[in-house]
Amino acid sequence: MWDSTMFLSTLTPKFYVALTGTSSLISGLILIFEWWYFRKYGDNTSDNNNTNANGNGTTSTSSVPECKVWRNPINLFRGAEYQRFYWATNKEPLTYYDMNLSAQDHQTFFTCEGDNGKADYEIMQTAWRERNPIVRIKAARSALDLNPNCAPAYILLAEEEAVTIEEAERILKQALRIAEANYKASQNTQHQGSAAEAIHRRDTNVLIYIKRRLAMSARKLGKLKEAVKMFRDLTKEVPPIMNVLNIHENLIEALLEMQAYADVQAVLAKYDDISLPKSATICYTAALLKARTVAEKFSPDVASKRGLTPAEISAVEAIHRAVEFNPHVPKYLLEMKPLILPPEHVLKRGDSEAIAYAFFHLPHWKNVEGALNLLHCTWEGTFRMLPYPLERGHLFYPYPTCTECADRELLPAFHDVSVYPKKELPFFILFTAGLCSCTALVALLTHQYPETMGVVAKSLLTWMSYPFHFILDKMEVLLPTNFMSQLSRV
């Protein structure tokens, strides 16, 4: 018969050390896999019981919209702004993914099937896709040599070759004269077939784009009245394909710079509608206008004693609404995170949109006395209403889970991407990590100092047994002497 006692007596301490070490190794591998899985997939899942994204808070069975990347309505000039940043810091402010999206936009806006056979426009079709800016500029120059009236070539030169805003404005004004002439010429022939209609649509896009960039140049150069007039005119004549430019957000920013708050409120009344898509500019500007009426005299100590007035409640609710839409913005407005140059495309409700908004609107919040203080005191209260933001929203859809990945593609590598909600490691992973580390440490110490560890183990066991001995002694005193024997009979 097999003698288990003899077998166990033949095992050396090294066997137990090896056994403990092996179990620690396996536990460590399991821990690494769990950590990787958590980092990739997180621990929250979205359900289909989502709220309406337009802000009415009603339950909807429709699926959550996918993370769509939008063109930044206030994107900078590559040559006059992005390139100067690169020269100063030797850091690329734009990612290839972002620039590739811009190339696709330019091809959609500035080319059409009617351009086949036109050498200048065919050159521009490939120029937008070139990664090297020098090659793109040379291509634009080649297109102008073939056709001095090639407006898209002037657009590329204004965007990338001009190193100052004044130079970009000069090139754009030259492009505007050509674009207006091309638009009038194609307008007379647009009904002569599908190709002629496509050319007219292309010329319309080119004209509107040039006007918009000229208005943005005027805004940057301090010519605010001129910029506002151009933006107002553009909001009236934009065709559906150019709605992605969100020119009304340019108008709002310029009006805020002029501190024309009544005009800003009028624009918001038109665009902050339940049937229209929201943005950080819309939500946070609405919050800023409501905060402006109460922020100057707002005091958290006084408010906690007497309660909030109706105007203060309205302002706080507007801030909570804005924070729910994009929770990344307050950290930039309160300068808790460093700002970088905004990308050319943004993800709504993501870190990229927060950067684009705060980059231009932080001065407007500072112009309203007390607005940042009110934001600082109230913005974190939003999260108490949203215990599970990935599963259920309050006024909008649940917060999308795809924002982090998309923002990492849009934002440069040197930027620390803001993540919401913060993923906290589950207790089981932390417990496994601690258990694995302790077991490995005990195995190592036992292997190196077997006698000492034996003494330590005996001491620990003795200390751990003291409470049990104490309880048994008390039970013997309190219970009858024959209690245990009677209990055993039962």
Contacts in CASP RR format, 6 or more apart in sequence:
PFRMAT RR
TARGET T0000
AUTHOR 0000-0000-0000
METHOD contacts of the structure
MODEL  1
MWDSTMFLSTLTPKFYVALTGTSSLISGLILIFEWWYFRKYGDNTSDNNN
TNANGNGTTSTSSVPECKVWRNPINLFRGAEYQRFYWATNKEPLTYYDMN
LSAQDHQTFFTCEGDNGKADYEIMQTAWRERNPIVRIKAARSALDLNPNC
APAYILLAEEEAVTIEEAERILKQALRIAEANYKASQNTQHQGSAAEAIH
RRDTNVLIYIKRRLAMSARKLGKLKEAVKMFRDLTKEVPPIMNVLNIHEN
LIEALLEMQAYADVQAVLAKYDDISLPKSATICYTAALLKARTVAEKFSP
DVASKRGLTPAEISAVEAIHRAVEFNPHVPKYLLEMKPLILPPEHVLKRG
DSEAIAYAFFHLPHWKNVEGALNLLHCTWEGTFRMLPYPLERGHLFYPYP
TCTECADRELLPAFHDVSVYPKKELPFFILFTAGLCSCTALVALLTHQYP
ETMGVVAKSLLTWMSYPFHFILDKMEVLLPTNFMSQLSRV
13 446 0 8 1.000
13 450 0 8 1.000
14 447 0 8 1.000
16 446 0 8 1.000
17 443 0 8 1.000
17 446 0 8 1.000
17 447 0 8 1.000
20 439 0 8 1.000
20 440 0 8 1.000
20 442 0 8 1.000
20 443 0 8 1.000
20 446 0 8 1.000
21 439 0 8 1.000
21 440 0 8 1.000
21 443 0 8 1.000
23 439 0 8 1.000
24 436 0 8 1.000
24 439 0 8 1.000
24 440 0 8 1.000
24 443 0 8 1.000
27 432 0 8 1.000
27 435 0 8 1.000
27 436 0 8 1.000
27 439 0 8 1.000
28 432 0 8 1.000
28 436 0 8 1.000
30 432 0 8 1.000
31 429 0 8 1.000
31 432 0 8 1.000
31 433 0 8 1.000
31 436 0 8 1.000
34 428 0 8 1.000
34 429 0 8 1.000
34 432 0 8 1.000
35 425 0 8 1.000
35 429 0 8 1.000
38 423 0 8 1.000
38 425 0 8 1.000
38 426 0 8 1.000
38 429 0 8 1.000
39 423 0 8 1.000
42 423 0 8 1.000
43 423 0 8 1.000
43 426 0 8 1.000
44 388 0 8 1.000
44 390 0 8 1.000
44 391 0 8 1.000
44 401 0 8 1.000
44 421 0 8 1.000
45 390 0 8 1.000
45 391 0 8 1.000
46 64 0 8 1.000
46 390 0 8 1.000
46 391 0 8 1.000
46 398 0 8 1.000
46 401 0 8 1.000
47 391 0 8 1.000
47 392 0 8 1.000
48 61 0 8 1.000
48 63 0 8 1.000
49 59 0 8 1.000
49 61 0 8 1.000
49 392 0 8 1.000
50 59 0 8 1.000
50 60 0 8 1.000
50 62 0 8 1.000
50 63 0 8 1.000
50 64 0 8 1.000
50 392 0 8 1.000
50 393 0 8 1.000
50 397 0 8 1.000
50 398 0 8 1.000
51 57 0 8 1.000
51 58 0 8 1.000
51 59 0 8 1.000
51 60 0 8 1.000
51 392 0 8 1.000
51 393 0 8 1.000
51 394 0 8 1.000
51 395 0 8 1.000
51 396 0 8 1.000
51 397 0 8 1.000
51 398 0 8 1.000
52 58 0 8 1.000
52 59 0 8 1.000
52 60 0 8 1.000
52 396 0 8 1.000
52 397 0 8 1.000
53 65 0 8 1.000
53 277 0 8 1.000
53 278 0 8 1.000
53 396 0 8 1.000
53 397 0 8 1.000
54 274 0 8 1.000
54 275 0 8 1.000
54 276 0 8 1.000
54 278 0 8 1.000
55 274 0 8 1.000
55 278 0 8 1.000
55 395 0 8 1.000
55 396 0 8 1.000
56 274 0 8 1.000
56 395 0 8 1.000
57 394 0 8 1.000
57 395 0 8 1.000
64 397 0 8 1.000
64 398 0 8 1.000
64 400 0 8 1.000
65 397 0 8 1.000
65 400 0 8 1.000
66 402 0 8 1.000
67 347 0 8 1.000
67 400 0 8 1.000
67 402 0 8 1.000
67 403 0 8 1.000
67 406 0 8 1.000
68 347 0 8 1.000
68 348 0 8 1.000
69 101 0 8 1.000
69 345 0 8 1.000
69 346 0 8 1.000
69 347 0 8 1.000
69 406 0 8 1.000
69 410 0 8 1.000
70 244 0 8 1.000
70 246 0 8 1.000
70 345 0 8 1.000
70 346 0 8 1.000
70 347 0 8 1.000
70 348 0 8 1.000
71 101 0 8 1.000
71 102 0 8 1.000
71 105 0 8 1.000
71 244 0 8 1.000
71 245 0 8 1.000
71 246 0 8 1.000
71 344 0 8 1.000
71 345 0 8 1.000
71 346 0 8 1.000
72 342 0 8 1.000
72 343 0 8 1.000
72 344 0 8 1.000
72 345 0 8 1.000
72 346 0 8 1.000
72 356 0 8 1.000
73 245 0 8 1.000
73 246 0 8 1.000
73 247 0 8 1.000
73 249 0 8 1.000
73 250 0 8 1.000
73 281 0 8 1.000
74 216 0 8 1.000
74 249 0 8 1.000
74 250 0 8 1.000
74 253 0 8 1.000
74 342 0 8 1.000
74 356 0 8 1.000
74 359 0 8 1.000
74 360 0 8 1.000
75 342 0 8 1.000
75 343 0 8 1.000
75 344 0 8 1.000
76 82 0 8 1.000
76 341 0 8 1.000
76 342 0 8 1.000
76 344 0 8 1.000
77 158 0 8 1.000
77 159 0 8 1.000
77 162 0 8 1.000
77 165 0 8 1.000
77 168 0 8 1.000
77 213 0 8 1.000
78 94 0 8 1.000
78 133 0 8 1.000
78 159 0 8 1.000
78 160 0 8 1.000
79 159 0 8 1.000
79 160 0 8 1.000
79 161 0 8 1.000
79 162 0 8 1.000
79 163 0 8 1.000
79 168 0 8 1.000
80 162 0 8 1.000
80 163 0 8 1.000
80 164 0 8 1.000
80 165 0 8 1.000
80 167 0 8 1.000
80 168 0 8 1.000
81 165 0 8 1.000
81 341 0 8 1.000
82 93 0 8 1.000
82 94 0 8 1.000
82 341 0 8 1.000
83 133 0 8 1.000
83 160 0 8 1.000
83 163 0 8 1.000
84 163 0 8 1.000
85 91 0 8 1.000
85 93 0 8 1.000
85 341 0 8 1.000
86 92 0 8 1.000
86 93 0 8 1.000
91 412 0 8 1.000
91 414 0 8 1.000
92 412 0 8 1.000
93 340 0 8 1.000
93 341 0 8 1.000
93 412 0 8 1.000
94 343 0 8 1.000
94 344 0 8 1.000
94 412 0 8 1.000
95 343 0 8 1.000
95 409 0 8 1.000
95 410 0 8 1.000
95 411 0 8 1.000
95 412 0 8 1.000
96 131 0 8 1.000
97 409 0 8 1.000
97 410 0 8 1.000
98 343 0 8 1.000
98 344 0 8 1.000
98 345 0 8 1.000
98 409 0 8 1.000
98 410 0 8 1.000
99 131 0 8 1.000
99 344 0 8 1.000
101 344 0 8 1.000
101 345 0 8 1.000
102 128 0 8 1.000
102 344 0 8 1.000
102 345 0 8 1.000
103 128 0 8 1.000
103 129 0 8 1.000
105 244 0 8 1.000
106 128 0 8 1.000
106 152 0 8 1.000
106 155 0 8 1.000
107 125 0 8 1.000
107 128 0 8 1.000
107 129 0 8 1.000
108 241 0 8 1.000
109 202 0 8 1.000
109 205 0 8 1.000
109 206 0 8 1.000
109 209 0 8 1.000
109 241 0 8 1.000
109 242 0 8 1.000
110 124 0 8 1.000
110 128 0 8 1.000
110 152 0 8 1.000
110 155 0 8 1.000
110 202 0 8 1.000
110 205 0 8 1.000
110 206 0 8 1.000
110 209 0 8 1.000
111 121 0 8 1.000
111 124 0 8 1.000
111 125 0 8 1.000
111 152 0 8 1.000
111 202 0 8 1.000
112 195 0 8 1.000
112 198 0 8 1.000
112 199 0 8 1.000
112 201 0 8 1.000
112 202 0 8 1.000
113 194 0 8 1.000
113 195 0 8 1.000
113 198 0 8 1.000
114 195 0 8 1.000
114 198 0 8 1.000
114 199 0 8 1.000
115 121 0 8 1.000
115 122 0 8 1.000
115 125 0 8 1.000
115 199 0 8 1.000
115 202 0 8 1.000
116 122 0 8 1.000
118 147 0 8 1.000
119 143 0 8 1.000
119 146 0 8 1.000
119 147 0 8 1.000
120 143 0 8 1.000
120 144 0 8 1.000
120 146 0 8 1.000
120 147 0 8 1.000
120 150 0 8 1.000
120 153 0 8 1.000
121 143 0 8 1.000
121 150 0 8 1.000
121 152 0 8 1.000
123 139 0 8 1.000
123 142 0 8 1.000
123 143 0 8 1.000
123 146 0 8 1.000
124 139 0 8 1.000
124 140 0 8 1.000
124 143 0 8 1.000
124 150 0 8 1.000
124 152 0 8 1.000
124 153 0 8 1.000
124 156 0 8 1.000
126 139 0 8 1.000
127 135 0 8 1.000
127 136 0 8 1.000
127 139 0 8 1.000
127 140 0 8 1.000
127 143 0 8 1.000
127 153 0 8 1.000
127 156 0 8 1.000
128 136 0 8 1.000
128 156 0 8 1.000
130 136 0 8 1.000
130 139 0 8 1.000
133 160 0 8 1.000
136 156 0 8 1.000
136 160 0 8 1.000
137 156 0 8 1.000
137 157 0 8 1.000
137 160 0 8 1.000
137 161 0 8 1.000
139 156 0 8 1.000
140 153 0 8 1.000
140 154 0 8 1.000
140 156 0 8 1.000
140 157 0 8 1.000
140 161 0 8 1.000
141 153 0 8 1.000
141 157 0 8 1.000
143 150 0 8 1.000
143 152 0 8 1.000
143 153 0 8 1.000
144 150 0 8 1.000
144 153 0 8 1.000
144 154 0 8 1.000
149 178 0 8 1.000
149 181 0 8 1.000
149 182 0 8 1.000
150 178 0 8 1.000
151 175 0 8 1.000
151 178 0 8 1.000
151 179 0 8 1.000
151 182 0 8 1.000
151 203 0 8 1.000
151 206 0 8 1.000
151 210 0 8 1.000
152 206 0 8 1.000
154 171 0 8 1.000
154 172 0 8 1.000
154 174 0 8 1.000
154 175 0 8 1.000
154 178 0 8 1.000
155 172 0 8 1.000
155 175 0 8 1.000
155 206 0 8 1.000
155 209 0 8 1.000
155 210 0 8 1.000
155 213 0 8 1.000
157 171 0 8 1.000
158 168 0 8 1.000
158 171 0 8 1.000
158 172 0 8 1.000
158 175 0 8 1.000
158 213 0 8 1.000
159 168 0 8 1.000
159 213 0 8 1.000
161 171 0 8 1.000
162 168 0 8 1.000
162 170 0 8 1.000
162 171 0 8 1.000
165 217 0 8 1.000
165 220 0 8 1.000
165 221 0 8 1.000
166 221 0 8 1.000
168 213 0 8 1.000
168 217 0 8 1.000
169 214 0 8 1.000
169 217 0 8 1.000
169 218 0 8 1.000
169 221 0 8 1.000
172 210 0 8 1.000
172 213 0 8 1.000
172 214 0 8 1.000
172 217 0 8 1.000
173 214 0 8 1.000
175 210 0 8 1.000
176 207 0 8 1.000
176 210 0 8 1.000
176 211 0 8 1.000
176 214 0 8 1.000
179 203 0 8 1.000
179 206 0 8 1.000
179 207 0 8 1.000
179 210 0 8 1.000
180 207 0 8 1.000
182 203 0 8 1.000
182 206 0 8 1.000
182 207 0 8 1.000
183 200 0 8 1.000
183 203 0 8 1.000
183 204 0 8 1.000
183 206 0 8 1.000
183 207 0 8 1.000
185 203 0 8 1.000
186 196 0 8 1.000
186 199 0 8 1.000
186 200 0 8 1.000
186 203 0 8 1.000
187 200 0 8 1.000
187 203 0 8 1.000
189 196 0 8 1.000
189 199 0 8 1.000
189 200 0 8 1.000
190 196 0 8 1.000
190 197 0 8 1.000
190 199 0 8 1.000
190 200 0 8 1.000
191 197 0 8 1.000
201 239 0 8 1.000
201 241 0 8 1.000
204 239 0 8 1.000
205 239 0 8 1.000
205 241 0 8 1.000
205 242 0 8 1.000
208 234 0 8 1.000
208 237 0 8 1.000
208 238 0 8 1.000
208 239 0 8 1.000
208 242 0 8 1.000
208 245 0 8 1.000
209 242 0 8 1.000
209 245 0 8 1.000
211 230 0 8 1.000
211 233 0 8 1.000
211 234 0 8 1.000
212 230 0 8 1.000
212 231 0 8 1.000
212 234 0 8 1.000
212 245 0 8 1.000
212 247 0 8 1.000
212 250 0 8 1.000
214 230 0 8 1.000
215 226 0 8 1.000
215 227 0 8 1.000
215 230 0 8 1.000
215 231 0 8 1.000
215 234 0 8 1.000
215 250 0 8 1.000
215 254 0 8 1.000
216 227 0 8 1.000
216 250 0 8 1.000
218 224 0 8 1.000
218 226 0 8 1.000
218 227 0 8 1.000
218 230 0 8 1.000
219 227 0 8 1.000
219 250 0 8 1.000
219 253 0 8 1.000
219 254 0 8 1.000
219 257 0 8 1.000
224 254 0 8 1.000
224 257 0 8 1.000
224 258 0 8 1.000
225 258 0 8 1.000
227 254 0 8 1.000
228 251 0 8 1.000
228 254 0 8 1.000
228 255 0 8 1.000
228 258 0 8 1.000
228 260 0 8 1.000
231 247 0 8 1.000
231 248 0 8 1.000
231 250 0 8 1.000
231 251 0 8 1.000
231 254 0 8 1.000
232 251 0 8 1.000
234 247 0 8 1.000
235 247 0 8 1.000
235 248 0 8 1.000
235 251 0 8 1.000
238 245 0 8 1.000
238 247 0 8 1.000
246 279 0 8 1.000
246 281 0 8 1.000
248 267 0 8 1.000
248 270 0 8 1.000
248 271 0 8 1.000
249 279 0 8 1.000
249 281 0 8 1.000
249 282 0 8 1.000
251 267 0 8 1.000
252 264 0 8 1.000
252 267 0 8 1.000
252 268 0 8 1.000
252 281 0 8 1.000
252 282 0 8 1.000
252 285 0 8 1.000
253 281 0 8 1.000
253 360 0 8 1.000
253 361 0 8 1.000
253 364 0 8 1.000
255 261 0 8 1.000
255 263 0 8 1.000
255 264 0 8 1.000
255 267 0 8 1.000
256 264 0 8 1.000
256 285 0 8 1.000
256 288 0 8 1.000
256 361 0 8 1.000
256 364 0 8 1.000
256 367 0 8 1.000
257 363 0 8 1.000
257 364 0 8 1.000
259 367 0 8 1.000
261 289 0 8 1.000
261 292 0 8 1.000
264 285 0 8 1.000
264 289 0 8 1.000
265 289 0 8 1.000
268 282 0 8 1.000
268 285 0 8 1.000
268 286 0 8 1.000
268 289 0 8 1.000
271 282 0 8 1.000
272 278 0 8 1.000
272 282 0 8 1.000
272 283 0 8 1.000
272 286 0 8 1.000
277 348 0 8 1.000
278 325 0 8 1.000
278 348 0 8 1.000
278 396 0 8 1.000
279 348 0 8 1.000
279 353 0 8 1.000
280 322 0 8 1.000
280 325 0 8 1.000
280 326 0 8 1.000
280 329 0 8 1.000
280 348 0 8 1.000
280 349 0 8 1.000
280 353 0 8 1.000
280 354 0 8 1.000
280 356 0 8 1.000
280 357 0 8 1.000
281 357 0 8 1.000
281 361 0 8 1.000
283 321 0 8 1.000
283 322 0 8 1.000
283 325 0 8 1.000
283 326 0 8 1.000
284 322 0 8 1.000
284 326 0 8 1.000
284 329 0 8 1.000
284 357 0 8 1.000
284 361 0 8 1.000
285 361 0 8 1.000
286 318 0 8 1.000
286 321 0 8 1.000
286 322 0 8 1.000
287 315 0 8 1.000
287 318 0 8 1.000
287 319 0 8 1.000
287 321 0 8 1.000
287 322 0 8 1.000
287 375 0 8 1.000
288 361 0 8 1.000
288 364 0 8 1.000
288 365 0 8 1.000
288 368 0 8 1.000
288 371 0 8 1.000
290 311 0 8 1.000
290 314 0 8 1.000
290 315 0 8 1.000
290 318 0 8 1.000
291 315 0 8 1.000
291 318 0 8 1.000
291 319 0 8 1.000
291 368 0 8 1.000
291 370 0 8 1.000
291 371 0 8 1.000
291 374 0 8 1.000
291 375 0 8 1.000
292 368 0 8 1.000
292 371 0 8 1.000
293 311 0 8 1.000
293 315 0 8 1.000
294 309 0 8 1.000
294 311 0 8 1.000
294 312 0 8 1.000
294 315 0 8 1.000
294 374 0 8 1.000
295 315 0 8 1.000
295 368 0 8 1.000
295 369 0 8 1.000
295 370 0 8 1.000
295 371 0 8 1.000
295 373 0 8 1.000
295 374 0 8 1.000
296 369 0 8 1.000
296 370 0 8 1.000
298 312 0 8 1.000
298 370 0 8 1.000
298 373 0 8 1.000
298 374 0 8 1.000
298 377 0 8 1.000
300 377 0 8 1.000
303 312 0 8 1.000
308 316 0 8 1.000
315 374 0 8 1.000
316 374 0 8 1.000
316 378 0 8 1.000
319 374 0 8 1.000
319 375 0 8 1.000
319 378 0 8 1.000
319 379 0 8 1.000
319 382 0 8 1.000
320 378 0 8 1.000
320 379 0 8 1.000
320 381 0 8 1.000
320 382 0 8 1.000
320 385 0 8 1.000
320 394 0 8 1.000
321 395 0 8 1.000
322 329 0 8 1.000
323 329 0 8 1.000
323 330 0 8 1.000
323 379 0 8 1.000
323 382 0 8 1.000
324 382 0 8 1.000
324 385 0 8 1.000
324 386 0 8 1.000
324 393 0 8 1.000
324 394 0 8 1.000
324 395 0 8 1.000
324 396 0 8 1.000
325 349 0 8 1.000
325 395 0 8 1.000
325 396 0 8 1.000
326 348 0 8 1.000
326 349 0 8 1.000
326 350 0 8 1.000
326 353 0 8 1.000
326 354 0 8 1.000
326 357 0 8 1.000
327 382 0 8 1.000
327 383 0 8 1.000
327 389 0 8 1.000
327 399 0 8 1.000
327 420 0 8 1.000
328 350 0 8 1.000
328 351 0 8 1.000
328 353 0 8 1.000
328 354 0 8 1.000
328 418 0 8 1.000
328 420 0 8 1.000
329 354 0 8 1.000
329 357 0 8 1.000
329 358 0 8 1.000
330 336 0 8 1.000
330 375 0 8 1.000
330 376 0 8 1.000
330 379 0 8 1.000
331 337 0 8 1.000
331 354 0 8 1.000
331 418 0 8 1.000
332 339 0 8 1.000
332 354 0 8 1.000
332 355 0 8 1.000
332 357 0 8 1.000
332 358 0 8 1.000
332 362 0 8 1.000
333 358 0 8 1.000
333 361 0 8 1.000
333 362 0 8 1.000
333 365 0 8 1.000
333 372 0 8 1.000
333 375 0 8 1.000
334 372 0 8 1.000
334 375 0 8 1.000
334 376 0 8 1.000
335 362 0 8 1.000
337 416 0 8 1.000
337 418 0 8 1.000
339 355 0 8 1.000
339 358 0 8 1.000
339 359 0 8 1.000
339 362 0 8 1.000
340 355 0 8 1.000
340 411 0 8 1.000
340 412 0 8 1.000
340 414 0 8 1.000
340 415 0 8 1.000
341 359 0 8 1.000
342 352 0 8 1.000
342 355 0 8 1.000
342 356 0 8 1.000
342 359 0 8 1.000
342 360 0 8 1.000
343 352 0 8 1.000
343 355 0 8 1.000
343 356 0 8 1.000
343 410 0 8 1.000
343 411 0 8 1.000
345 352 0 8 1.000
345 410 0 8 1.000
346 352 0 8 1.000
346 353 0 8 1.000
346 355 0 8 1.000
346 356 0 8 1.000
346 410 0 8 1.000
347 353 0 8 1.000
347 403 0 8 1.000
347 406 0 8 1.000
347 407 0 8 1.000
347 410 0 8 1.000
349 399 0 8 1.000
349 400 0 8 1.000
349 403 0 8 1.000
350 403 0 8 1.000
350 406 0 8 1.000
350 407 0 8 1.000
350 418 0 8 1.000
351 403 0 8 1.000
351 407 0 8 1.000
351 411 0 8 1.000
351 417 0 8 1.000
351 418 0 8 1.000
351 419 0 8 1.000
352 406 0 8 1.000
352 407 0 8 1.000
352 410 0 8 1.000
352 411 0 8 1.000
354 418 0 8 1.000
355 411 0 8 1.000
365 371 0 8 1.000
365 372 0 8 1.000
365 375 0 8 1.000
366 372 0 8 1.000
383 389 0 8 1.000
385 394 0 8 1.000
386 392 0 8 1.000
386 393 0 8 1.000
386 394 0 8 1.000
386 399 0 8 1.000
389 398 0 8 1.000
389 399 0 8 1.000
389 420 0 8 1.000
389 421 0 8 1.000
390 398 0 8 1.000
390 399 0 8 1.000
390 401 0 8 1.000
390 421 0 8 1.000
391 398 0 8 1.000
392 398 0 8 1.000
393 399 0 8 1.000
399 420 0 8 1.000
399 421 0 8 1.000
403 420 0 8 1.000
404 417 0 8 1.000
404 419 0 8 1.000
407 417 0 8 1.000
407 418 0 8 1.000
408 417 0 8 1.000
411 417 0 8 1.000
442 453 0 8 1.000
445 453 0 8 1.000
446 453 0 8 1.000
446 454 0 8 1.000
END
